[in-house]
Structures are given as C-alpha cells and as structure tokens.
Amino acid sequence: MARTRRRDRHGTGRRERTPPPPTRRIRNRELGLLVLAVVLILLAYVNLGLATQEAIPEDLAVYGTALAGLGLLAHLCVRRFAPAADPLLLPLAFLVNGLGVVMVRSIDLSLQTARGTEVAFAPQQAMWTLVAVLAFCAVIVGLRDHRVLDGYRYLIGVGAIVLLLLPSLPIIGQEVNGARIWLNLGVFSFQPGELAKIGLAVFFASYLAQNRQLLQTATNRIGPLRMPPLRSFGPIAAVWAASLLVLINQRDLGLSLLLFGMFVLLLYVATERVAYLLGGSVLFVIGAVFAYQTFDHFRQRVEIWQDPFADASGAGFQIVQSLFAMADGGLFGVGWGGGRPDMIPFSRTDFIFSAFAEELGLLGATALLLVYLLLVGRIFAIAVRCRDEFGTLLAACLAIVFSLQVFVIVGGVTGLIPLSGMTLPFASYGGSALVSNYLLIALVLRVSAAPAPARPRRPAEGVPS
C-alpha cells in the first residue's frame, strides 16, 4: 500500500495510508467473492464424495486447481481490461456453474449405480466450462467498448437469422427430441440458437435506441389503436417475425417464446407504452392457440401440464418424477448424492432444478433462485446506471433474456407452465448454453465498465454557438 509522509501540528513526521483506487477495491471485492465461490463448490464436491464413496474424491486437488485457475483467469482479464466493471456478476455466475458441474457429477454417479455402466458427463461439462471462460475472456479483451456493436446492428441481426437457419440445412442439421435445432459438425454438436438470441438482443437494443422517439409517437390508427409509423416499426418487426417463423418451422417453441417475450418487454422498456404490453399479450394468446391446434407435441405438452398424472407412466412421466423428486427433498433435502436423479429423464439438462430441489431441499432450491435473482437484479441495476441509451437497452434486454429463461425452465419443471425444453442457465449440462451465458455476462460487464459518454461543451457567455 502506498504511503505518504506528512507533518502534524507539532512537526513530528507520521505515515498515512493512501486509500486504494476505487477500481482496485472493486476488483479486490470480486476476487474475494470468487474465492468464496470456489470454496463453496469444493465443499459441495467433498460432500458428494463422502456421501457416495465414503471418501474425499481423489481428483479433488486437480478439480480444485482447475476451478481456481479458471476463476483467476477470468478475474485477471476483467481486472486488466475492464477494471470498473461490476464485481458481483462473475462470482455469482461462476458459483452456479461450479455447483452445476457437481450436480452433473451426482447424476453421473446415480446413473452408474442404476445402470451398472460408466457415465461421465461431468468431465465434459468441465471442458465446456473452460471453453466458455475462454470465450468470456475473448469478449472482455477484444470488445473494449460495447458501443462499437451499435454500428453493426443490421449485420448482427442478419447473422442471428442465419444462425437460426443453419439447423435447417440437410447435412449438418440434426433433429433431437422432435426439434431441429442442432448442428452436427462431426467432432461436436451445438445449438446456434443460443448465440442467435444474443445477436438478436444486440440488434433490438441498437434499433430501439436509435428509433425510440419515433416508436413512442403514435401517428397511425388501426381501428381503436394508434400505432407508430410503419417505417420505424417495420424493420424490427420483420426481424422478429422472421426469427419466430424459423423457430416455429424447427419446432423450438421454447426459444420462440423467449424471443417473443424479449421483443415485447424491451419495446415496453424503450417506449414506456402499455399498449405494447397489451398488444403483445393478445398476440401471445393468438400464437398459443395457433400452436396448440397446429403442433402435436405442443398440444401434448399442454395436456400433460393440465393433468400430468393422467398418464403418469407415459407422456407425463417426466413431470411426475420431477414433482416426486422435489417432494422427497422436503425442506432440507436428502443431501448431495442421496437423491435418485436417474429416475428423471433428462435430469442433467431440462430437469436439473428438480435434482437440486431433491438433494438440497426447499432451502437449497430457494438459495439457488436467490442467486439468479441477484444476477438479474444486478443486470437491471447496470441498465439503470448506464449513461448511453444503447447500453441501457442492451443490459435490460440481456436481463430480460436471462430472467425469462430461468422462469420458463423452473416454471416448467414445477408444473407452473407447460414444459419448454430449455436449460437452466449455468447449471444445466450443455456447452452451447454455457458459452452463450458467459458471453451474456461478458457483454453486461462491458456495459457496466463503460465510461460516461462525453457531453458537448457549453459555449462561453457572449460567444455565439
């Protein structure tokens, strides 16, 4: 710590501590929270090993070193290239990511016991964590100012549509569980829609920031409703409609719902007009009725949601097993490794929240939701504090995307809404979603670290402007 020598009123020399710069305090706070996150993750891993194998895991040192190294790498990138960024987002995301890897390991052990064969998805998720952190660092290092994206809105929007179209190609496109949303490149597979939603968020935020005033002004009348000029509303509506048509054609209704909600809520945030919320609600009802009458798998999910126990051993098996697992967890849970996630299909992806609720109980599941609430609240706070319109709308849009994804998956596995087939951010197994969520956090951190835009200098008195 730097020191300065001063003299008091008696002339004696004394040393006074110079307070550290604000950015250093912010980054030290982030580092401390990352250390706490790593400790909590390793304690969960030790607990899992003691519960399932009655011994501390042999790879604890390797796993702990890798985990600490990834956290330190991400922290150093932010400390060097975005020193004024928010200190809470990275530790919270890293905590959920690490606990998700531990839960995937617990599911692996449960499946090994049930099937008698080796199951190892946790190491793959750990490798995807490495890829995601590297992608996070690439954005922090390569994108020095989020406002650069504002100049490429149409290129980013078209690129997002292209990403959504890629799974429709005959050779590399792959259909899984009735939805054609995967790209199979031989070495690995991924969902381009996960990256497309971030591109669409950038496009919507940029376009609305530029045309905010026009969209707030209603000059055209359609029946009893007054609408903004078509030329200002047309491009963004066209991109939104194209993305929804592509997703409906691919039968990925979960992502369609996510993009629709993002579009309507961001319009309301940008214009503060309740008419957009009302119009969006009407369009949502019309779309839901159309999907129910058109798509068999959507109709089946709605019927399962209405009464999952009507076919508990057939179509409703997933949601029934999810409800039973959460009921078995009770208030305090059965403990790490004490549950039966092997009884729930897709427990490592769509239903990982049910596995958390069974092994950690209502208190643990609530704590996990509170972490998500802190993440969303912090992102919205960054949007409010941002000094430029594009940054405000971009952070708000990313917060909407993140919160809707958590709501849709948690609401689906608890029976609040029909299942959508989405994954829980940072917790579920899957490389595409993990990388896109780390990119989301990187963009929000870049928004939070941006300096205020320069204000025009006022002319001196008596000098003509």
Secondary structure as GFF3:
##gff-version 3
##sequence-region A 1 465
A	DSSP	beta_strand	3	7	.	.	.	ID=ss1
A	DSSP	beta_strand	13	17	.	.	.	ID=ss2
A	DSSP	alpha_helix	22	53	.	.	.	ID=ss3
A	DSSP	alpha_helix	60	81	.	.	.	ID=ss4
A	DSSP	alpha_helix	89	115	.	.	.	ID=ss5
A	DSSP	alpha_helix	122	142	.	.	.	ID=ss6
A	DSSP	three_ten_helix	146	152	.	.	.	ID=ss7
A	DSSP	alpha_helix	153	165	.	.	.	ID=ss8
A	DSSP	three_ten_helix	166	168	.	.	.	ID=ss9
A	DSSP	beta_strand	173	176	.	.	.	ID=ss10
A	DSSP	beta_strand	179	184	.	.	.	ID=ss11
A	DSSP	beta_strand	189	190	.	.	.	ID=ss12
A	DSSP	alpha_helix	192	210	.	.	.	ID=ss13
A	DSSP	alpha_helix	212	216	.	.	.	ID=ss14
A	DSSP	beta_strand	220	222	.	.	.	ID=ss15
A	DSSP	beta_strand	225	227	.	.	.	ID=ss16
A	DSSP	alpha_helix	230	250	.	.	.	ID=ss17
A	DSSP	alpha_helix	253	271	.	.	.	ID=ss18
A	DSSP	alpha_helix	274	294	.	.	.	ID=ss19
A	DSSP	alpha_helix	296	306	.	.	.	ID=ss20
A	DSSP	three_ten_helix	308	311	.	.	.	ID=ss21
A	DSSP	alpha_helix	317	329	.	.	.	ID=ss22
A	DSSP	three_ten_helix	341	343	.	.	.	ID=ss23
A	DSSP	alpha_helix	352	385	.	.	.	ID=ss24
A	DSSP	alpha_helix	389	413	.	.	.	ID=ss25
A	DSSP	alpha_helix	431	449	.	.	.	ID=ss26
###
